[in-house]
Amino acid sequence: MNWISNVVRPKIRSILRRDTPENLWIKCPDSGQLVFHKDVEANQFVIPGSNYHMRMSAVARLKSMFDEGRYEDIALPEVPLDPLKFRDEKRYVDRLKDARTKTGAQDAVKVGVGEVEATPLTVAVQDFDFMGGSLGMAAGEAVIKGMETAVERRTPFVLFAASGGARMQEGMFSLMQMPRTTVAVQRLRMAKLPYIVVLTNPTTGGVTASYAMLGDIHIAEPGALIGFAGPRVIEQTIREKLPEGFQRADFLRQHGMVDMVVHRHDLKATIARLCRVLTRAEPKVVSQEPAHEEPLPEAAQ
């Protein structure tokens, strides 16, 4: 009896058991709707029912932007791993190792060069899944490298921002990336090249206080949280209730902080159109009109 219950039955169960992948379904943070992961992925990580914009990895973002998903991956400068030998609950080098294993990326920013609707473009993307997209030395060097690449190749530069702010484990080294990236933006200005910033959910802290708010055109994805300090911190500081939708994309557009709020499905066409206007390039023939057309901001007219 023991042989049957302890050996035979477990073997039969293991044959009949079907393991379900953990990420097979995605729950919408807005509506609570359960959606099949492959459907969300095919829809550029936008929940079909609620239109909620999920986060995208840097690689997925680059593939969705460039024609046929093809682009040149730009090699980024190497930086010291742990200049301060920082340790809290874990060593900083261990946190970096975990983040690299989880995302498959070396750090929070990835840079690619390719064509968007036949328009040459340099694109940098911050990946929030890598330590909250925090701005450290490696991320700062990547943004600067992206801007320098745009100057060298005479292309517009587009930055997809997604960050919780500066990386505390690097202390002052992290904060120094704010003025360094600001200087790199000035090089784009001197070269008379367009700089377009796409603010995704969330964009906060030192990134908002530096290169993310220095673009020629600022585009926000629907529902994106954009600001320096979070709403809860502001409420606790001023001891007042904030307006509905405060620091969200639509609220900021109404108050002049961003130029456009553009659906993710229309980002590629909108950015290509802006680049052609800002560089005075010949219009390209596109096969399909965007579904959510928005007028160009005054700065581009």
C-alpha positions in Angstrom: 0.0 0.0 0.0 2.8 2.4 0.9 4.5 1.7 -2.5 1.3 2.5 -4.4 0.6 5.7 -2.4 4.1 7.0 -2.1 5.6 6.1 -5.5 2.9 5.2 -8.1 0.4 8.0 -7.3 3.0 10.8 -7.3 4.4 9.6 -10.7 0.9 9.6 -12.2 0.2 13.1 -10.8 3.5 14.4 -12.3 2.5 13.0 -15.7 -1.0 14.6 -15.7 0.1 17.9 -14.1 0.3 20.8 -16.5 2.4 23.8 -15.2 0.9 27.2 -16.1 3.4 30.0 -16.7 3.2 32.7 -14.1 2.9 35.5 -16.7 0.2 33.9 -18.8 -2.3 36.5 -17.7 -1.9 40.2 -16.9 -4.2 42.1 -14.5 -5.0 45.7 -15.6 -4.0 48.0 -12.7 -6.7 50.4 -13.7 -9.8 48.2 -14.3 -8.7 44.9 -12.7 -9.4 43.2 -16.1 -7.5 39.9 -16.8 -5.9 39.9 -20.2 -4.0 37.2 -22.0 -0.3 38.2 -22.0 0.3 37.6 -25.7 -2.7 39.8 -26.6 -1.2 42.7 -24.5 2.2 42.1 -26.1 0.7 42.2 -29.6 -1.0 45.5 -28.7 2.3 47.2 -27.7 1.5 46.5 -24.0 -1.7 48.5 -24.0 -4.6 46.8 -22.3 -7.3 46.5 -25.0 -10.3 47.2 -22.8 -9.2 50.0 -20.5 -6.5 51.5 -22.8 -4.1 51.4 -19.9 -0.4 51.8 -21.0 1.7 49.1 -19.3 5.5 49.5 -19.0 7.6 48.3 -21.9 11.2 47.0 -21.8 13.9 49.0 -23.6 14.3 46.3 -26.3 10.5 46.1 -27.0 10.3 49.9 -27.2 13.1 50.1 -29.7 11.7 47.3 -31.9 8.3 49.0 -31.9 9.8 52.4 -32.9 12.1 51.4 -35.8 11.0 50.3 -39.2 10.7 46.5 -39.3 12.1 46.4 -35.7 15.6 46.8 -37.1 18.2 49.1 -35.5 21.9 49.3 -34.7 22.6 48.7 -31.0 25.1 51.4 -29.9 27.9 50.3 -27.6 27.9 52.2 -24.3 30.9 53.4 -22.2 31.9 51.3 -19.2 31.8 52.9 -15.7 33.0 51.7 -12.2 30.6 49.3 -10.8 30.5 50.3 -7.1 32.5 53.5 -6.5 31.2 54.0 -3.0 31.3 50.3 -1.9 27.6 50.9 -0.9 25.7 48.4 1.2 22.2 48.5 2.7 20.2 45.3 3.1 22.2 44.0 0.2 25.5 45.0 -1.5 25.1 47.3 -4.5 27.0 45.0 -6.7 24.5 42.2 -5.8 21.6 44.5 -6.7 23.2 45.2 -10.0 23.7 41.6 -10.7 20.1 40.8 -9.9 18.8 43.6 -12.1 21.0 42.4 -15.0 19.8 38.9 -14.6 16.2 40.0 -14.5 16.2 42.4 -17.5 19.1 41.1 -19.6 20.4 44.7 -19.8 23.7 46.1 -18.5 22.0 49.2 -17.1 18.8 51.3 -17.2 19.4 53.0 -20.6 19.7 51.5 -24.1 20.5 53.4 -27.3 19.7 52.4 -30.9 20.0 54.1 -34.3 17.8 53.3 -37.2 15.0 54.6 -39.4 11.5 55.6 -38.4 9.3 55.9 -41.5 12.5 56.2 -43.5 13.7 59.0 -41.3 17.1 58.4 -39.6 16.8 58.6 -35.9 18.8 58.1 -32.7 16.7 56.8 -29.8 17.5 56.3 -26.1 15.1 54.3 -23.8 15.1 54.1 -20.0 13.9 50.8 -18.7 12.0 51.2 -15.4 12.5 47.4 -14.7 16.2 48.0 -14.1 16.3 49.4 -10.6 13.4 51.8 -11.3 15.2 53.3 -14.2 17.3 55.2 -11.7 19.9 57.6 -13.0 23.4 56.4 -12.2 26.8 56.8 -13.9 26.1 54.2 -16.5 22.7 55.6 -17.4 24.2 59.1 -17.5 26.9 58.0 -19.8 24.4 56.2 -22.0 22.2 59.3 -22.4 25.3 61.4 -23.3 26.6 58.7 -25.7 23.1 58.8 -27.4 23.2 62.5 -27.8 26.8 62.5 -29.1 25.8 59.7 -31.6 23.0 61.9 -32.8 25.4 64.8 -33.3 28.0 62.6 -35.2 25.3 61.1 -37.5 23.3 64.3 -37.9 20.0 62.7 -36.8 17.3 63.9 -34.4 17.4 62.5 -30.9 14.5 61.0 -29.1 14.5 60.0 -25.4 11.9 57.8 -23.8 12.1 58.7 -20.1 11.0 56.4 -17.3 12.6 56.8 -13.9 12.2 57.1 -10.2 15.1 59.6 -9.9 18.8 59.5 -9.1 20.4 56.2 -7.9 21.1 56.6 -4.2 23.7 53.9 -4.1 26.0 56.1 -6.2 25.5 59.3 -4.1 27.1 62.4 -5.6 28.3 60.5 -8.7 24.7 60.0 -9.6 23.7 63.6 -9.0 26.6 64.8 -11.2 24.8 63.1 -14.2 22.2 65.9 -14.1 24.6 68.8 -15.1 26.6 66.4 -17.4 23.5 65.4 -19.4 22.4 69.1 -19.5 25.7 70.0 -21.2 25.1 67.2 -23.7 21.7 68.7 -24.5 23.4 72.0 -25.3 25.6 70.2 -27.8 22.4 69.1 -29.6 21.2 72.7 -29.5 24.5 73.9 -31.0 24.3 71.3 -33.8 20.7 72.5 -34.5 19.3 68.9 -34.1 15.8 68.2 -32.8 15.5 66.8 -29.3 12.1 65.1 -28.5 11.3 63.7 -25.1 8.6 61.1 -24.6 7.6 61.0 -20.9 6.3 57.6 -19.8 4.9 56.3 -16.6 6.6 57.2 -14.2 9.1 60.0 -14.9 10.1 61.6 -11.6 13.0 62.9 -9.5 16.4 64.0 -10.9 15.5 62.8 -14.4 12.6 65.3 -14.5 14.9 67.9 -13.1 17.4 67.6 -15.9 17.4 66.2 -19.4 13.7 65.0 -19.4 12.4 68.6 -19.3 14.9 70.1 -21.8 13.4 68.8 -25.0 12.2 70.9 -28.0 9.0 68.9 -27.9 7.6 67.1 -24.8 5.2 64.2 -25.5 3.5 62.2 -22.7 1.9 58.8 -22.9 -1.7 58.7 -21.6 -2.0 58.4 -17.8 1.8 58.9 -17.2 2.9 60.2 -13.8 5.3 63.1 -14.3 6.8 65.3 -11.7 9.7 65.8 -9.3 8.3 64.7 -5.9 5.4 62.3 -5.7 1.8 63.5 -4.9 1.9 62.0 -1.4 5.1 63.8 -0.5 3.6 67.1 -1.8 0.4 66.7 0.1 2.3 66.0 3.3 4.5 69.0 2.8 1.8 71.6 1.9 -0.9 69.9 4.0 -3.5 70.4 1.2 -5.5 68.0 -1.0 -4.2 68.0 -4.6 -6.5 68.4 -7.6 -7.8 65.3 -9.3 -5.3 63.9 -11.8 -2.5 66.1 -10.5 0.9 65.3 -12.2 -0.8 63.1 -14.8 -0.3 63.5 -18.5 -3.6 65.2 -19.3 -3.4 67.6 -16.3 0.1 68.6 -17.3 -0.9 69.2 -20.9 -3.7 71.5 -19.8 -1.3 73.4 -17.7 1.4 73.8 -20.3 4.1 71.4 -18.9 3.9 69.0 -21.9 3.0 69.7 -25.5 1.1 66.6 -26.5 -0.4 63.5 -25.0 -0.1 60.7 -27.7 -1.4 57.2 -27.6 1.3 54.6 -27.9 0.0 53.2 -31.2 0.5 56.7 -32.7 3.9 57.5 -31.3 5.9 56.3 -34.2 4.0 58.3 -36.8 3.9 61.4 -34.6 7.6 61.4 -33.9 8.5 60.8 -37.5 6.2 63.7 -38.5 7.7 66.0 -35.9 11.2 65.1 -37.0 10.4 65.9 -40.6 8.9 69.3 -39.6 11.8 70.2 -37.4 14.4 69.2 -39.9 12.4 70.6 -42.9 12.7 67.2 -44.6 10.6 66.1 -47.5 7.3 64.4 -46.4 7.3 60.6 -46.6 4.4 58.5 -47.9 3.1 56.3 -45.1 0.8 53.4 -45.7 -1.6 54.0 -42.8 -2.9 57.1 -41.0 -2.6 57.2 -37.2 -5.8 56.5 -35.4 -5.5 59.2 -32.8 -4.2 62.2 -34.8 -3.2 65.3 -32.7 -2.2 68.7 -34.0 1.4 69.6 -33.8 2.4 71.9 -30.8 3.1 75.5 -31.5 6.8 75.0 -31.2 6.8 72.8 -34.2 4.6 74.9 -36.4 
